[in-house]
Amino acid sequence: MRTSDGPVITDSIGALLFARYAYAPNKLGYCGPTRARQLLRYGATGTIDTDLRALAREFHGAWTYMETMAELTGLDDPLDRRIVESYWLGGDLSQGIDANTLGKALLARITQRAGHYWAHLTPDTLDGAAADHCFHVFAVYPWSRLLGPDHYEQPLHVLNNCRIRWGTVLARHGDFLIVRSRHLTWNGHRLGLSQPQSEKVAHAVNGQSFLPDVGPGDRVSMHWDWACDRLSDQQVATLRATTLNQIEATNRRLAPSCALPEPASELAHPHAGRSGRRRHTAVANDADWLAAHLRSLVAARPSAWVGSDVTLQQLCAMHLISSHAPVTLACLAELLGTKAPATSAMVERLIRAGLVSRIRDQQDRRRVLLSLTRNGERMIGETDPATAARLQRALNNMSPAATQCLTEVLRQVAGQFAR
């Protein structure tokens, strides 16, 4: 692809991705040159009236990472699609770069530019560096260091909106989308992610949109107040894992030296401690709760359940995967109280049904992480740990005959609601 001036863009898809993710912070004046109109036009139409490569170089943060990634991976072009996607969303390309090597290479480029927020960075700061935007937001930018027990609203707002986040479109109203997503939370000493909630983001300006045909059910990425791109199940899983890994790393960095680390599964809510205490409260009638819960699920999403062969044990596994995602197979087996071979076979069936996806752990390529696909989320939604634990407790107290009977009732109810 060529610009209107003539220079060749060697990877048009990579350049397009860069424009789509760089547009929102540029429009707000946070980074790069004053070229939001050009970025919007290119992101929407694929044509641009300036040298995009020269423009991208002026995004000193992103370009430093992409240039370094090109050098370390042996790719010729910092705007190669694989580099651009890996920088914004995380993924296999960034996972293959040694953290110490990356830190040294970044620091070598950073010191050449001097000034701005780069000046405070040291080899210690970049220890454990990741070649993605999430690391840049949480570790390189100063905002996480401004979080405290009081008056933390502004840094939390910046961290939440500057990171690339994912969500499911609920509705479209003109130039805006209503999207269900999980927001960054802070409980005074730890970052986490909220339960899914609605937010309003723009997808078009003066008739120009990166996603002109976006609609309910689509999963999209967002940067600040803007919908950037449509995401696949794999991209959502990768971005979610990248985000949770960086939140954990940030919590370790911010924690007092005497504090004990909390498990990753407690990242889901700012009041996880209180919900944890509630989980240990006696439940008056788990069977009644389970019936009501299942009825509400099929009433809300009947089309997702019709014709489904999901068993109650698989349903419970999906709830646990949702509430702890990304979760390993061994962890899921422990949560379910089942043996590894049986758990593996069940997960394989859910993967074949298109309800669960798996990716490689960014920190340890030998580990496989599980999360729900879009179809899986359509069936049960995103689940908090308390609901998953209560469901598991209810199922554990039922006989095999009772669970089979309840499964048949569930399918009948789904069919009735779908009529």
Secondary structure in CASP SS format (residue, H / E / C, confidence):
PFRMAT SS
TARGET T0000
AUTHOR 0000-0000-0000
METHOD secondary structure of the structure
MODEL  1
M C 1.00
R E 1.00
T C 1.00
S C 1.00
D C 1.00
G C 1.00
P C 1.00
V E 1.00
I C 1.00
T C 1.00
D C 1.00
S H 1.00
I H 1.00
G H 1.00
A H 1.00
L H 1.00
L H 1.00
F H 1.00
A H 1.00
R H 1.00
Y H 1.00
A H 1.00
Y H 1.00
A H 1.00
P H 1.00
N H 1.00
K H 1.00
L C 1.00
G C 1.00
Y C 1.00
C C 1.00
G C 1.00
P C 1.00
T C 1.00
R C 1.00
A H 1.00
R H 1.00
Q H 1.00
L H 1.00
L H 1.00
R H 1.00
Y H 1.00
G H 1.00
A H 1.00
T H 1.00
G C 1.00
T C 1.00
I C 1.00
D C 1.00
T C 1.00
D C 1.00
L H 1.00
R H 1.00
A H 1.00
L H 1.00
A H 1.00
R H 1.00
E C 1.00
F C 1.00
H H 1.00
G H 1.00
A H 1.00
W H 1.00
T H 1.00
Y H 1.00
M H 1.00
E H 1.00
T H 1.00
M H 1.00
A H 1.00
E H 1.00
L H 1.00
T H 1.00
G C 1.00
L C 1.00
D C 1.00
D C 1.00
P C 1.00
L C 1.00
D C 1.00
R H 1.00
R H 1.00
I H 1.00
V H 1.00
E H 1.00
S H 1.00
Y H 1.00
W H 1.00
L H 1.00
G C 1.00
G C 1.00
D H 1.00
L H 1.00
S H 1.00
Q H 1.00
G C 1.00
I C 1.00
D C 1.00
A H 1.00
N H 1.00
T H 1.00
L H 1.00
G H 1.00
K H 1.00
A H 1.00
L H 1.00
L H 1.00
A H 1.00
R H 1.00
I H 1.00
T H 1.00
Q H 1.00
R H 1.00
A C 1.00
G C 1.00
H H 1.00
Y H 1.00
W H 1.00
A H 1.00
H H 1.00
L C 1.00
T C 1.00
P C 1.00
D C 1.00
T C 1.00
L C 1.00
D C 1.00
G C 1.00
A C 1.00
A C 1.00
A C 1.00
D C 1.00
H H 1.00
C H 1.00
F H 1.00
H H 1.00
V H 1.00
F H 1.00
A H 1.00
V H 1.00
Y C 1.00
P C 1.00
W H 1.00
S H 1.00
R H 1.00
L H 1.00
L C 1.00
G C 1.00
P C 1.00
D C 1.00
H C 1.00
Y C 1.00
E H 1.00
Q H 1.00
P H 1.00
L H 1.00
H H 1.00
V H 1.00
L H 1.00
N H 1.00
N H 1.00
C H 1.00
R C 1.00
I C 1.00
R E 1.00
W E 1.00
G E 1.00
T E 1.00
V E 1.00
L E 1.00
A E 1.00
R E 1.00
H E 1.00
G C 1.00
D C 1.00
F E 1.00
L E 1.00
I E 1.00
V E 1.00
R E 1.00
S E 1.00
R C 1.00
H C 1.00
L E 1.00
T E 1.00
W E 1.00
N C 1.00
G C 1.00
H C 1.00
R C 1.00
L E 1.00
G E 1.00
L E 1.00
S C 1.00
Q C 1.00
P C 1.00
Q E 1.00
S E 1.00
E E 1.00
K E 1.00
V E 1.00
A E 1.00
H C 1.00
A E 1.00
V E 1.00
N C 1.00
G C 1.00
Q E 1.00
S E 1.00
F C 1.00
L C 1.00
P C 1.00
D C 1.00
V C 1.00
G C 1.00
P C 1.00
G C 1.00
D C 1.00
R E 1.00
V E 1.00
S E 1.00
M E 1.00
H E 1.00
W C 1.00
D C 1.00
W E 1.00
A E 1.00
C E 1.00
D E 1.00
R E 1.00
L C 1.00
S C 1.00
D H 1.00
Q H 1.00
Q H 1.00
V H 1.00
A H 1.00
T H 1.00
L H 1.00
R H 1.00
A H 1.00
T H 1.00
T H 1.00
L H 1.00
N H 1.00
Q H 1.00
I H 1.00
E H 1.00
A H 1.00
T H 1.00
N H 1.00
R H 1.00
R H 1.00
L H 1.00
A C 1.00
P C 1.00
S C 1.00
C C 1.00
A C 1.00
L C 1.00
P C 1.00
E C 1.00
P C 1.00
A H 1.00
S H 1.00
E H 1.00
L H 1.00
A H 1.00
H C 1.00
P C 1.00
H C 1.00
A H 1.00
G H 1.00
R H 1.00
S H 1.00
G H 1.00
R H 1.00
R H 1.00
R H 1.00
H C 1.00
T C 1.00
A C 1.00
V C 1.00
A C 1.00
N C 1.00
D H 1.00
A H 1.00
D H 1.00
W H 1.00
L H 1.00
A H 1.00
A H 1.00
H H 1.00
L H 1.00
R H 1.00
S H 1.00
L H 1.00
V H 1.00
A H 1.00
A H 1.00
R C 1.00
P H 1.00
S H 1.00
A H 1.00
W H 1.00
V C 1.00
G C 1.00
S C 1.00
D C 1.00
V C 1.00
T C 1.00
L H 1.00
Q H 1.00
Q H 1.00
L H 1.00
C H 1.00
A H 1.00
M H 1.00
H H 1.00
L H 1.00
I H 1.00
S H 1.00
S H 1.00
H H 1.00
A C 1.00
P C 1.00
V E 1.00
T E 1.00
L H 1.00
A H 1.00
C H 1.00
L H 1.00
A H 1.00
E H 1.00
L H 1.00
L H 1.00
G C 1.00
T C 1.00
K C 1.00
A H 1.00
P H 1.00
A H 1.00
T H 1.00
S H 1.00
A H 1.00
M H 1.00
V H 1.00
E H 1.00
R H 1.00
L H 1.00
I H 1.00
R H 1.00
A C 1.00
G C 1.00
L C 1.00
V E 1.00
S E 1.00
R E 1.00
I E 1.00
R E 1.00
D C 1.00
Q C 1.00
Q C 1.00
D C 1.00
R C 1.00
R C 1.00
R C 1.00
V E 1.00
L E 1.00
L E 1.00
S E 1.00
L E 1.00
T C 1.00
R H 1.00
N H 1.00
G H 1.00
E H 1.00
R H 1.00
M H 1.00
I H 1.00
G C 1.00
E C 1.00
T C 1.00
D C 1.00
P H 1.00
A H 1.00
T H 1.00
A H 1.00
A H 1.00
R H 1.00
L H 1.00
Q H 1.00
R H 1.00
A H 1.00
L H 1.00
N H 1.00
N C 1.00
M C 1.00
S C 1.00
P H 1.00
A H 1.00
A H 1.00
T H 1.00
Q H 1.00
C H 1.00
L H 1.00
T H 1.00
E H 1.00
V H 1.00
L H 1.00
R H 1.00
Q H 1.00
V H 1.00
A H 1.00
G H 1.00
Q H 1.00
F H 1.00
A H 1.00
R C 1.00
END
